[in-house]
């Protein structure tokens, strides 16, 4: 829980606070933050994600057949979020930081810095989108009655159609995180509304399909 709070807390800081601050601050203020603040935040961010993923995997293995589809779906989104951190956000942010340091040293910006920032931003927005239903279904696994709470090893749980549709929807959003656009997730209110909407759609699919 400690690692998870660090991870998701810094995710929300990046998306709700830092991004908006960068839009308003001076070029010098932004450069100083990228040089000194962002690397520190990214360290806690990525290792918070790593320890959350490792501990969650161990706990899921311990629970075995007792896990239900609510928590399984939350784990799927959490795993994609973890992969986005280490395979998309962090590699691209390293390019942005290196480019910024080069400019501060009197050199030219790296040619791929702008593109790297866009890729990292899209993956970060997608992680914010996933975080709302992920947190909801993690809690729902132990506190919300419904079909999704029935253990996967028991009869009467989520239907194969519901499982297929929910996983396809999440997969489509992840593909967009790699090669798509932020669309309605561009604004803070937009990504929050999209996250709530995704949570509702997934819940309806699980319970009524």
mmCIF file of the C-alpha atoms, coordinates in Angstrom:
data_MODEL
# 
_entry.id   MODEL 
# 
loop_
_atom_site.group_PDB 
_atom_site.id 
_atom_site.type_symbol 
_atom_site.label_atom_id 
_atom_site.label_alt_id 
_atom_site.label_comp_id 
_atom_site.label_asym_id 
_atom_site.label_entity_id 
_atom_site.label_seq_id 
_atom_site.pdbx_PDB_ins_code 
_atom_site.Cartn_x 
_atom_site.Cartn_y 
_atom_site.Cartn_z 
_atom_site.occupancy 
_atom_site.B_iso_or_equiv 
_atom_site.pdbx_formal_charge 
_atom_site.auth_seq_id 
_atom_site.auth_comp_id 
_atom_site.auth_asym_id 
_atom_site.auth_atom_id 
_atom_site.pdbx_PDB_model_num 
ATOM 1   C CA . UNK A 1 1   ? 0.000   0.000   0.000   1.00 0.00 ? 1   UNK A CA 1 
ATOM 2   C CA . UNK A 1 2   ? 2.871   2.366   0.813   1.00 0.00 ? 2   UNK A CA 1 
ATOM 3   C CA . UNK A 1 3   ? 4.501   1.788   -2.588  1.00 0.00 ? 3   UNK A CA 1 
ATOM 4   C CA . UNK A 1 4   ? 1.136   2.104   -4.326  1.00 0.00 ? 4   UNK A CA 1 
ATOM 5   C CA . UNK A 1 5   ? 0.361   5.431   -2.654  1.00 0.00 ? 5   UNK A CA 1 
ATOM 6   C CA . UNK A 1 6   ? 3.777   6.761   -3.714  1.00 0.00 ? 6   UNK A CA 1 
ATOM 7   C CA . UNK A 1 7   ? 3.256   5.575   -7.298  1.00 0.00 ? 7   UNK A CA 1 
ATOM 8   C CA . UNK A 1 8   ? -0.280  6.831   -7.826  1.00 0.00 ? 8   UNK A CA 1 
ATOM 9   C CA . UNK A 1 9   ? 0.302   9.969   -5.766  1.00 0.00 ? 9   UNK A CA 1 
ATOM 10  C CA . UNK A 1 10  ? 3.211   11.038  -7.962  1.00 0.00 ? 10  UNK A CA 1 
ATOM 11  C CA . UNK A 1 11  ? 1.233   10.056  -11.081 1.00 0.00 ? 11  UNK A CA 1 
ATOM 12  C CA . UNK A 1 12  ? -1.467  12.516  -10.005 1.00 0.00 ? 12  UNK A CA 1 
ATOM 13  C CA . UNK A 1 13  ? 1.163   15.117  -9.161  1.00 0.00 ? 13  UNK A CA 1 
ATOM 14  C CA . UNK A 1 14  ? 2.610   14.864  -12.667 1.00 0.00 ? 14  UNK A CA 1 
ATOM 15  C CA . UNK A 1 15  ? -0.789  15.047  -14.368 1.00 0.00 ? 15  UNK A CA 1 
ATOM 16  C CA . UNK A 1 16  ? -2.741  17.418  -12.147 1.00 0.00 ? 16  UNK A CA 1 
ATOM 17  C CA . UNK A 1 17  ? -0.027  19.747  -10.806 1.00 0.00 ? 17  UNK A CA 1 
ATOM 18  C CA . UNK A 1 18  ? 3.274   19.704  -12.699 1.00 0.00 ? 18  UNK A CA 1 
ATOM 19  C CA . UNK A 1 19  ? 1.828   19.650  -16.217 1.00 0.00 ? 19  UNK A CA 1 
ATOM 20  C CA . UNK A 1 20  ? -0.415  22.610  -15.453 1.00 0.00 ? 20  UNK A CA 1 
ATOM 21  C CA . UNK A 1 21  ? 2.444   24.470  -13.755 1.00 0.00 ? 21  UNK A CA 1 
ATOM 22  C CA . UNK A 1 22  ? 4.696   23.985  -16.782 1.00 0.00 ? 22  UNK A CA 1 
ATOM 23  C CA . UNK A 1 23  ? 2.062   25.656  -18.950 1.00 0.00 ? 23  UNK A CA 1 
ATOM 24  C CA . UNK A 1 24  ? 2.271   28.845  -16.889 1.00 0.00 ? 24  UNK A CA 1 
ATOM 25  C CA . UNK A 1 25  ? 5.834   29.117  -15.632 1.00 0.00 ? 25  UNK A CA 1 
ATOM 26  C CA . UNK A 1 26  ? 8.755   30.809  -17.395 1.00 0.00 ? 26  UNK A CA 1 
ATOM 27  C CA . UNK A 1 27  ? 11.174  28.898  -19.619 1.00 0.00 ? 27  UNK A CA 1 
ATOM 28  C CA . UNK A 1 28  ? 13.861  29.224  -16.952 1.00 0.00 ? 28  UNK A CA 1 
ATOM 29  C CA . UNK A 1 29  ? 11.522  27.939  -14.250 1.00 0.00 ? 29  UNK A CA 1 
ATOM 30  C CA . UNK A 1 30  ? 10.545  24.953  -16.370 1.00 0.00 ? 30  UNK A CA 1 
ATOM 31  C CA . UNK A 1 31  ? 14.172  24.146  -17.222 1.00 0.00 ? 31  UNK A CA 1 
ATOM 32  C CA . UNK A 1 32  ? 15.192  24.289  -13.565 1.00 0.00 ? 32  UNK A CA 1 
ATOM 33  C CA . UNK A 1 33  ? 12.344  21.968  -12.589 1.00 0.00 ? 33  UNK A CA 1 
ATOM 34  C CA . UNK A 1 34  ? 13.176  19.470  -15.339 1.00 0.00 ? 34  UNK A CA 1 
ATOM 35  C CA . UNK A 1 35  ? 16.814  19.494  -14.259 1.00 0.00 ? 35  UNK A CA 1 
ATOM 36  C CA . UNK A 1 36  ? 16.388  19.160  -10.490 1.00 0.00 ? 36  UNK A CA 1 
ATOM 37  C CA . UNK A 1 37  ? 12.794  18.249  -9.572  1.00 0.00 ? 37  UNK A CA 1 
ATOM 38  C CA . UNK A 1 38  ? 11.604  15.883  -12.297 1.00 0.00 ? 38  UNK A CA 1 
ATOM 39  C CA . UNK A 1 39  ? 14.450  13.308  -11.963 1.00 0.00 ? 39  UNK A CA 1 
ATOM 40  C CA . UNK A 1 40  ? 13.795  12.996  -8.222  1.00 0.00 ? 40  UNK A CA 1 
ATOM 41  C CA . UNK A 1 41  ? 10.061  12.604  -8.732  1.00 0.00 ? 41  UNK A CA 1 
ATOM 42  C CA . UNK A 1 42  ? 10.629  10.037  -11.493 1.00 0.00 ? 42  UNK A CA 1 
ATOM 43  C CA . UNK A 1 43  ? 12.881  7.963   -9.221  1.00 0.00 ? 43  UNK A CA 1 
ATOM 44  C CA . UNK A 1 44  ? 10.156  7.599   -6.602  1.00 0.00 ? 44  UNK A CA 1 
ATOM 45  C CA . UNK A 1 45  ? 7.562   7.174   -9.355  1.00 0.00 ? 45  UNK A CA 1 
ATOM 46  C CA . UNK A 1 46  ? 9.164   4.269   -11.163 1.00 0.00 ? 46  UNK A CA 1 
ATOM 47  C CA . UNK A 1 47  ? 10.354  2.389   -8.060  1.00 0.00 ? 47  UNK A CA 1 
ATOM 48  C CA . UNK A 1 48  ? 6.977   2.885   -6.416  1.00 0.00 ? 48  UNK A CA 1 
ATOM 49  C CA . UNK A 1 49  ? 5.503   1.247   -9.515  1.00 0.00 ? 49  UNK A CA 1 
ATOM 50  C CA . UNK A 1 50  ? 8.070   -1.566  -9.391  1.00 0.00 ? 50  UNK A CA 1 
ATOM 51  C CA . UNK A 1 51  ? 7.497   -2.482  -5.746  1.00 0.00 ? 51  UNK A CA 1 
ATOM 52  C CA . UNK A 1 52  ? 3.719   -2.217  -6.149  1.00 0.00 ? 52  UNK A CA 1 
ATOM 53  C CA . UNK A 1 53  ? 3.860   -4.632  -9.080  1.00 0.00 ? 53  UNK A CA 1 
ATOM 54  C CA . UNK A 1 54  ? 6.166   -7.103  -7.319  1.00 0.00 ? 54  UNK A CA 1 
ATOM 55  C CA . UNK A 1 55  ? 4.206   -7.142  -4.058  1.00 0.00 ? 55  UNK A CA 1 
ATOM 56  C CA . UNK A 1 56  ? 0.879   -7.371  -5.911  1.00 0.00 ? 56  UNK A CA 1 
ATOM 57  C CA . UNK A 1 57  ? 2.109   -10.328 -7.944  1.00 0.00 ? 57  UNK A CA 1 
ATOM 58  C CA . UNK A 1 58  ? 3.243   -12.122 -4.782  1.00 0.00 ? 58  UNK A CA 1 
ATOM 59  C CA . UNK A 1 59  ? -0.095  -11.460 -3.074  1.00 0.00 ? 59  UNK A CA 1 
ATOM 60  C CA . UNK A 1 60  ? -2.048  -12.695 -6.119  1.00 0.00 ? 60  UNK A CA 1 
ATOM 61  C CA . UNK A 1 61  ? 0.016   -15.897 -6.169  1.00 0.00 ? 61  UNK A CA 1 
ATOM 62  C CA . UNK A 1 62  ? -0.697  -16.391 -2.457  1.00 0.00 ? 62  UNK A CA 1 
ATOM 63  C CA . UNK A 1 63  ? -4.444  -15.911 -2.930  1.00 0.00 ? 63  UNK A CA 1 
ATOM 64  C CA . UNK A 1 64  ? -4.534  -18.257 -5.923  1.00 0.00 ? 64  UNK A CA 1 
ATOM 65  C CA . UNK A 1 65  ? -8.037  -19.384 -6.851  1.00 0.00 ? 65  UNK A CA 1 
ATOM 66  C CA . UNK A 1 66  ? -9.616  -17.036 -4.305  1.00 0.00 ? 66  UNK A CA 1 
ATOM 67  C CA . UNK A 1 67  ? -9.127  -13.988 -6.515  1.00 0.00 ? 67  UNK A CA 1 
ATOM 68  C CA . UNK A 1 68  ? -12.169 -12.674 -8.352  1.00 0.00 ? 68  UNK A CA 1 
ATOM 69  C CA . UNK A 1 69  ? -12.628 -10.826 -11.638 1.00 0.00 ? 69  UNK A CA 1 
ATOM 70  C CA . UNK A 1 70  ? -12.828 -7.403  -10.004 1.00 0.00 ? 70  UNK A CA 1 
ATOM 71  C CA . UNK A 1 71  ? -9.291  -7.659  -8.708  1.00 0.00 ? 71  UNK A CA 1 
ATOM 72  C CA . UNK A 1 72  ? -8.115  -9.509  -11.820 1.00 0.00 ? 72  UNK A CA 1 
ATOM 73  C CA . UNK A 1 73  ? -9.211  -6.615  -14.018 1.00 0.00 ? 73  UNK A CA 1 
ATOM 74  C CA . UNK A 1 74  ? -7.579  -4.178  -11.610 1.00 0.00 ? 74  UNK A CA 1 
ATOM 75  C CA . UNK A 1 75  ? -4.381  -6.217  -11.825 1.00 0.00 ? 75  UNK A CA 1 
ATOM 76  C CA . UNK A 1 76  ? -4.459  -6.179  -15.623 1.00 0.00 ? 76  UNK A CA 1 
ATOM 77  C CA . UNK A 1 77  ? -4.704  -2.385  -15.693 1.00 0.00 ? 77  UNK A CA 1 
ATOM 78  C CA . UNK A 1 78  ? -2.092  -2.080  -12.949 1.00 0.00 ? 78  UNK A CA 1 
ATOM 79  C CA . UNK A 1 79  ? 0.301   -4.287  -14.924 1.00 0.00 ? 79  UNK A CA 1 
ATOM 80  C CA . UNK A 1 80  ? -0.160  -2.184  -18.063 1.00 0.00 ? 80  UNK A CA 1 
ATOM 81  C CA . UNK A 1 81  ? 0.423   0.948   -16.005 1.00 0.00 ? 81  UNK A CA 1 
ATOM 82  C CA . UNK A 1 82  ? 3.637   -0.557  -14.621 1.00 0.00 ? 82  UNK A CA 1 
ATOM 83  C CA . UNK A 1 83  ? 4.839   -1.432  -18.132 1.00 0.00 ? 83  UNK A CA 1 
ATOM 84  C CA . UNK A 1 84  ? 3.962   2.059   -19.352 1.00 0.00 ? 84  UNK A CA 1 
ATOM 85  C CA . UNK A 1 85  ? 6.119   3.548   -16.601 1.00 0.00 ? 85  UNK A CA 1 
ATOM 86  C CA . UNK A 1 86  ? 9.199   1.497   -17.351 1.00 0.00 ? 86  UNK A CA 1 
ATOM 87  C CA . UNK A 1 87  ? 8.915   1.005   -21.120 1.00 0.00 ? 87  UNK A CA 1 
ATOM 88  C CA . UNK A 1 88  ? 7.424   4.312   -22.292 1.00 0.00 ? 88  UNK A CA 1 
ATOM 89  C CA . UNK A 1 89  ? 7.383   7.089   -19.694 1.00 0.00 ? 89  UNK A CA 1 
ATOM 90  C CA . UNK A 1 90  ? 10.835  6.626   -18.165 1.00 0.00 ? 90  UNK A CA 1 
ATOM 91  C CA . UNK A 1 91  ? 12.800  6.036   -21.436 1.00 0.00 ? 91  UNK A CA 1 
ATOM 92  C CA . UNK A 1 92  ? 11.200  9.083   -23.056 1.00 0.00 ? 92  UNK A CA 1 
ATOM 93  C CA . UNK A 1 93  ? 11.584  11.272  -19.983 1.00 0.00 ? 93  UNK A CA 1 
ATOM 94  C CA . UNK A 1 94  ? 15.308  10.442  -19.968 1.00 0.00 ? 94  UNK A CA 1 
ATOM 95  C CA . UNK A 1 95  ? 15.517  11.968  -23.444 1.00 0.00 ? 95  UNK A CA 1 
ATOM 96  C CA . UNK A 1 96  ? 13.650  15.079  -22.294 1.00 0.00 ? 96  UNK A CA 1 
ATOM 97  C CA . UNK A 1 97  ? 15.922  15.481  -19.248 1.00 0.00 ? 97  UNK A CA 1 
ATOM 98  C CA . UNK A 1 98  ? 19.083  14.934  -21.305 1.00 0.00 ? 98  UNK A CA 1 
ATOM 99  C CA . UNK A 1 99  ? 17.927  17.503  -23.867 1.00 0.00 ? 99  UNK A CA 1 
ATOM 100 C CA . UNK A 1 100 ? 17.154  20.031  -21.142 1.00 0.00 ? 100 UNK A CA 1 
ATOM 101 C CA . UNK A 1 101 ? 20.565  19.518  -19.520 1.00 0.00 ? 101 UNK A CA 1 
ATOM 102 C CA . UNK A 1 102 ? 22.236  19.970  -22.897 1.00 0.00 ? 102 UNK A CA 1 
ATOM 103 C CA . UNK A 1 103 ? 20.439  23.286  -23.437 1.00 0.00 ? 103 UNK A CA 1 
ATOM 104 C CA . UNK A 1 104 ? 21.363  24.469  -19.933 1.00 0.00 ? 104 UNK A CA 1 
ATOM 105 C CA . UNK A 1 105 ? 24.975  23.674  -20.811 1.00 0.00 ? 105 UNK A CA 1 
ATOM 106 C CA . UNK A 1 106 ? 24.813  25.954  -23.836 1.00 0.00 ? 106 UNK A CA 1 
ATOM 107 C CA . UNK A 1 107 ? 24.105  23.298  -26.472 1.00 0.00 ? 107 UNK A CA 1 
ATOM 108 C CA . UNK A 1 108 ? 21.169  22.554  -28.747 1.00 0.00 ? 108 UNK A CA 1 
ATOM 109 C CA . UNK A 1 109 ? 18.053  20.612  -27.802 1.00 0.00 ? 109 UNK A CA 1 
ATOM 110 C CA . UNK A 1 110 ? 18.011  16.971  -28.852 1.00 0.00 ? 110 UNK A CA 1 
ATOM 111 C CA . UNK A 1 111 ? 15.990  16.475  -32.066 1.00 0.00 ? 111 UNK A CA 1 
ATOM 112 C CA . UNK A 1 112 ? 13.746  13.806  -30.573 1.00 0.00 ? 112 UNK A CA 1 
ATOM 113 C CA . UNK A 1 113 ? 12.976  15.615  -27.307 1.00 0.00 ? 113 UNK A CA 1 
ATOM 114 C CA . UNK A 1 114 ? 9.610   17.053  -28.366 1.00 0.00 ? 114 UNK A CA 1 
ATOM 115 C CA . UNK A 1 115 ? 8.417   13.694  -29.670 1.00 0.00 ? 115 UNK A CA 1 
ATOM 116 C CA . UNK A 1 116 ? 9.645   11.935  -26.545 1.00 0.00 ? 116 UNK A CA 1 
ATOM 117 C CA . UNK A 1 117 ? 7.737   14.379  -24.356 1.00 0.00 ? 117 UNK A CA 1 
ATOM 118 C CA . UNK A 1 118 ? 4.561   13.673  -26.310 1.00 0.00 ? 118 UNK A CA 1 
ATOM 119 C CA . UNK A 1 119 ? 4.966   9.904   -25.990 1.00 0.00 ? 119 UNK A CA 1 
ATOM 120 C CA . UNK A 1 120 ? 5.623   10.122  -22.255 1.00 0.00 ? 120 UNK A CA 1 
ATOM 121 C CA . UNK A 1 121 ? 2.658   12.462  -21.811 1.00 0.00 ? 121 UNK A CA 1 
ATOM 122 C CA . UNK A 1 122 ? 0.255   10.163  -23.653 1.00 0.00 ? 122 UNK A CA 1 
ATOM 123 C CA . UNK A 1 123 ? 1.319   7.123   -21.612 1.00 0.00 ? 123 UNK A CA 1 
ATOM 124 C CA . UNK A 1 124 ? 1.051   9.152   -18.408 1.00 0.00 ? 124 UNK A CA 1 
ATOM 125 C CA . UNK A 1 125 ? -2.442  10.342  -19.301 1.00 0.00 ? 125 UNK A CA 1 
ATOM 126 C CA . UNK A 1 126 ? -3.443  6.746   -20.080 1.00 0.00 ? 126 UNK A CA 1 
ATOM 127 C CA . UNK A 1 127 ? -2.109  5.616   -16.711 1.00 0.00 ? 127 UNK A CA 1 
ATOM 128 C CA . UNK A 1 128 ? -4.228  8.312   -15.075 1.00 0.00 ? 128 UNK A CA 1 
ATOM 129 C CA . UNK A 1 129 ? -7.226  7.037   -17.061 1.00 0.00 ? 129 UNK A CA 1 
ATOM 130 C CA . UNK A 1 130 ? -6.580  3.446   -15.934 1.00 0.00 ? 130 UNK A CA 1 
ATOM 131 C CA . UNK A 1 131 ? -5.904  4.442   -12.323 1.00 0.00 ? 131 UNK A CA 1 
ATOM 132 C CA . UNK A 1 132 ? -9.508  5.305   -11.469 1.00 0.00 ? 132 UNK A CA 1 
ATOM 133 C CA . UNK A 1 133 ? -11.089 1.965   -12.493 1.00 0.00 ? 133 UNK A CA 1 
ATOM 134 C CA . UNK A 1 134 ? -8.017  0.118   -11.203 1.00 0.00 ? 134 UNK A CA 1 
ATOM 135 C CA . UNK A 1 135 ? -8.417  1.604   -7.716  1.00 0.00 ? 135 UNK A CA 1 
ATOM 136 C CA . UNK A 1 136 ? -12.177 1.077   -7.836  1.00 0.00 ? 136 UNK A CA 1 
ATOM 137 C CA . UNK A 1 137 ? -11.944 -2.611  -8.754  1.00 0.00 ? 137 UNK A CA 1 
ATOM 138 C CA . UNK A 1 138 ? -9.175  -3.237  -6.222  1.00 0.00 ? 138 UNK A CA 1 
ATOM 139 C CA . UNK A 1 139 ? -11.550 -1.981  -3.527  1.00 0.00 ? 139 UNK A CA 1 
ATOM 140 C CA . UNK A 1 140 ? -14.589 -3.636  -5.091  1.00 0.00 ? 140 UNK A CA 1 
ATOM 141 C CA . UNK A 1 141 ? -12.887 -7.038  -4.894  1.00 0.00 ? 141 UNK A CA 1 
ATOM 142 C CA . UNK A 1 142 ? -13.383 -7.061  -1.149  1.00 0.00 ? 142 UNK A CA 1 
ATOM 143 C CA . UNK A 1 143 ? -16.263 -4.682  -0.546  1.00 0.00 ? 143 UNK A CA 1 
ATOM 144 C CA . UNK A 1 144 ? -18.699 -4.625  -3.505  1.00 0.00 ? 144 UNK A CA 1 
ATOM 145 C CA . UNK A 1 145 ? -21.219 -7.396  -3.999  1.00 0.00 ? 145 UNK A CA 1 
ATOM 146 C CA . UNK A 1 146 ? -21.860 -8.564  -7.523  1.00 0.00 ? 146 UNK A CA 1 
ATOM 147 C CA . UNK A 1 147 ? -20.855 -11.084 -10.138 1.00 0.00 ? 147 UNK A CA 1 
ATOM 148 C CA . UNK A 1 148 ? -17.337 -9.724  -10.323 1.00 0.00 ? 148 UNK A CA 1 
ATOM 149 C CA . UNK A 1 149 ? -16.690 -10.578 -6.675  1.00 0.00 ? 149 UNK A CA 1 
ATOM 150 C CA . UNK A 1 150 ? -17.317 -14.299 -7.141  1.00 0.00 ? 150 UNK A CA 1 
ATOM 151 C CA . UNK A 1 151 ? -13.946 -16.151 -7.116  1.00 0.00 ? 151 UNK A CA 1 
ATOM 152 C CA . UNK A 1 152 ? -12.741 -17.199 -10.554 1.00 0.00 ? 152 UNK A CA 1 
ATOM 153 C CA . UNK A 1 153 ? -12.522 -20.782 -9.304  1.00 0.00 ? 153 UNK A CA 1 
ATOM 154 C CA . UNK A 1 154 ? -16.278 -20.816 -8.546  1.00 0.00 ? 154 UNK A CA 1 
ATOM 155 C CA . UNK A 1 155 ? -19.355 -21.075 -10.750 1.00 0.00 ? 155 UNK A CA 1 
ATOM 156 C CA . UNK A 1 156 ? -21.511 -18.051 -11.540 1.00 0.00 ? 156 UNK A CA 1 
ATOM 157 C CA . UNK A 1 157 ? -18.749 -15.495 -11.919 1.00 0.00 ? 157 UNK A CA 1 
ATOM 158 C CA . UNK A 1 158 ? -18.125 -13.073 -14.766 1.00 0.00 ? 158 UNK A CA 1 
ATOM 159 C CA . UNK A 1 159 ? -19.128 -14.534 -18.137 1.00 0.00 ? 159 UNK A CA 1 
ATOM 160 C CA . UNK A 1 160 ? -16.577 -15.276 -20.844 1.00 0.00 ? 160 UNK A CA 1 
ATOM 161 C CA . UNK A 1 161 ? -18.209 -12.578 -22.987 1.00 0.00 ? 161 UNK A CA 1 
ATOM 162 C CA . UNK A 1 162 ? -17.817 -9.985  -20.231 1.00 0.00 ? 162 UNK A CA 1 
ATOM 163 C CA . UNK A 1 163 ? -14.199 -10.962 -19.684 1.00 0.00 ? 163 UNK A CA 1 
ATOM 164 C CA . UNK A 1 164 ? -13.457 -10.781 -23.409 1.00 0.00 ? 164 UNK A CA 1 
ATOM 165 C CA . UNK A 1 165 ? -15.152 -7.394  -23.888 1.00 0.00 ? 165 UNK A CA 1 
ATOM 166 C CA . UNK A 1 166 ? -13.537 -5.768  -20.870 1.00 0.00 ? 166 UNK A CA 1 
ATOM 167 C CA . UNK A 1 167 ? -10.082 -7.013  -21.821 1.00 0.00 ? 167 UNK A CA 1 
ATOM 168 C CA . UNK A 1 168 ? -10.527 -5.892  -25.429 1.00 0.00 ? 168 UNK A CA 1 
ATOM 169 C CA . UNK A 1 169 ? -11.555 -2.426  -24.273 1.00 0.00 ? 169 UNK A CA 1 
ATOM 170 C CA . UNK A 1 170 ? -8.542  -2.119  -21.983 1.00 0.00 ? 170 UNK A CA 1 
ATOM 171 C CA . UNK A 1 171 ? -6.257  -3.455  -24.735 1.00 0.00 ? 171 UNK A CA 1 
ATOM 172 C CA . UNK A 1 172 ? -7.606  -0.887  -27.225 1.00 0.00 ? 172 UNK A CA 1 
ATOM 173 C CA . UNK A 1 173 ? -6.880  1.924   -24.780 1.00 0.00 ? 173 UNK A CA 1 
ATOM 174 C CA . UNK A 1 174 ? -3.369  0.586   -24.224 1.00 0.00 ? 174 UNK A CA 1 
ATOM 175 C CA . UNK A 1 175 ? -2.747  0.486   -27.980 1.00 0.00 ? 175 UNK A CA 1 
ATOM 176 C CA . UNK A 1 176 ? -3.841  4.116   -28.092 1.00 0.00 ? 176 UNK A CA 1 
ATOM 177 C CA . UNK A 1 177 ? -1.326  4.831   -25.308 1.00 0.00 ? 177 UNK A CA 1 
ATOM 178 C CA . UNK A 1 178 ? 1.437   3.587   -27.594 1.00 0.00 ? 178 UNK A CA 1 
ATOM 179 C CA . UNK A 1 179 ? 0.438   5.053   -30.942 1.00 0.00 ? 179 UNK A CA 1 
ATOM 180 C CA . UNK A 1 180 ? -2.653  7.193   -30.489 1.00 0.00 ? 180 UNK A CA 1 
ATOM 181 C CA . UNK A 1 181 ? -3.627  10.605  -29.140 1.00 0.00 ? 181 UNK A CA 1 
ATOM 182 C CA . UNK A 1 182 ? -4.744  12.021  -25.816 1.00 0.00 ? 182 UNK A CA 1 
ATOM 183 C CA . UNK A 1 183 ? -8.071  13.217  -27.268 1.00 0.00 ? 183 UNK A CA 1 
ATOM 184 C CA . UNK A 1 184 ? -10.528 13.990  -24.446 1.00 0.00 ? 184 UNK A CA 1 
ATOM 185 C CA . UNK A 1 185 ? -7.829  13.051  -21.909 1.00 0.00 ? 185 UNK A CA 1 
ATOM 186 C CA . UNK A 1 186 ? -5.840  16.178  -22.789 1.00 0.00 ? 186 UNK A CA 1 
ATOM 187 C CA . UNK A 1 187 ? -7.298  18.248  -19.955 1.00 0.00 ? 187 UNK A CA 1 
ATOM 188 C CA . UNK A 1 188 ? -7.294  17.355  -16.262 1.00 0.00 ? 188 UNK A CA 1 
ATOM 189 C CA . UNK A 1 189 ? -11.087 17.334  -16.046 1.00 0.00 ? 189 UNK A CA 1 
ATOM 190 C CA . UNK A 1 190 ? -11.231 15.355  -19.281 1.00 0.00 ? 190 UNK A CA 1 
ATOM 191 C CA . UNK A 1 191 ? -9.024  12.503  -18.083 1.00 0.00 ? 191 UNK A CA 1 
ATOM 192 C CA . UNK A 1 192 ? -10.886 12.338  -14.746 1.00 0.00 ? 192 UNK A CA 1 
ATOM 193 C CA . UNK A 1 193 ? -14.241 12.136  -16.515 1.00 0.00 ? 193 UNK A CA 1 
ATOM 194 C CA . UNK A 1 194 ? -12.878 9.521   -18.932 1.00 0.00 ? 194 UNK A CA 1 
ATOM 195 C CA . UNK A 1 195 ? -11.581 7.465   -16.008 1.00 0.00 ? 195 UNK A CA 1 
ATOM 196 C CA . UNK A 1 196 ? -14.959 7.551   -14.274 1.00 0.00 ? 196 UNK A CA 1 
ATOM 197 C CA . UNK A 1 197 ? -16.678 6.680   -17.546 1.00 0.00 ? 197 UNK A CA 1 
ATOM 198 C CA . UNK A 1 198 ? -14.331 3.748   -18.170 1.00 0.00 ? 198 UNK A CA 1 
ATOM 199 C CA . UNK A 1 199 ? -14.964 2.491   -14.642 1.00 0.00 ? 199 UNK A CA 1 
ATOM 200 C CA . UNK A 1 200 ? -18.734 2.600   -15.202 1.00 0.00 ? 200 UNK A CA 1 
ATOM 201 C CA . UNK A 1 201 ? -18.566 0.863   -18.597 1.00 0.00 ? 201 UNK A CA 1 
ATOM 202 C CA . UNK A 1 202 ? -16.354 -1.926  -17.261 1.00 0.00 ? 202 UNK A CA 1 
ATOM 203 C CA . UNK A 1 203 ? -18.638 -2.464  -14.278 1.00 0.00 ? 203 UNK A CA 1 
ATOM 204 C CA . UNK A 1 204 ? -21.741 -2.642  -16.483 1.00 0.00 ? 204 UNK A CA 1 
ATOM 205 C CA . UNK A 1 205 ? -20.049 -5.159  -18.798 1.00 0.00 ? 205 UNK A CA 1 
ATOM 206 C CA . UNK A 1 206 ? -19.021 -7.373  -15.884 1.00 0.00 ? 206 UNK A CA 1 
ATOM 207 C CA . UNK A 1 207 ? -22.416 -7.335  -14.210 1.00 0.00 ? 207 UNK A CA 1 
ATOM 208 C CA . UNK A 1 208 ? -24.816 -7.458  -17.165 1.00 0.00 ? 208 UNK A CA 1 
ATOM 209 C CA . UNK A 1 209 ? -23.108 -9.198  -20.097 1.00 0.00 ? 209 UNK A CA 1 
# 
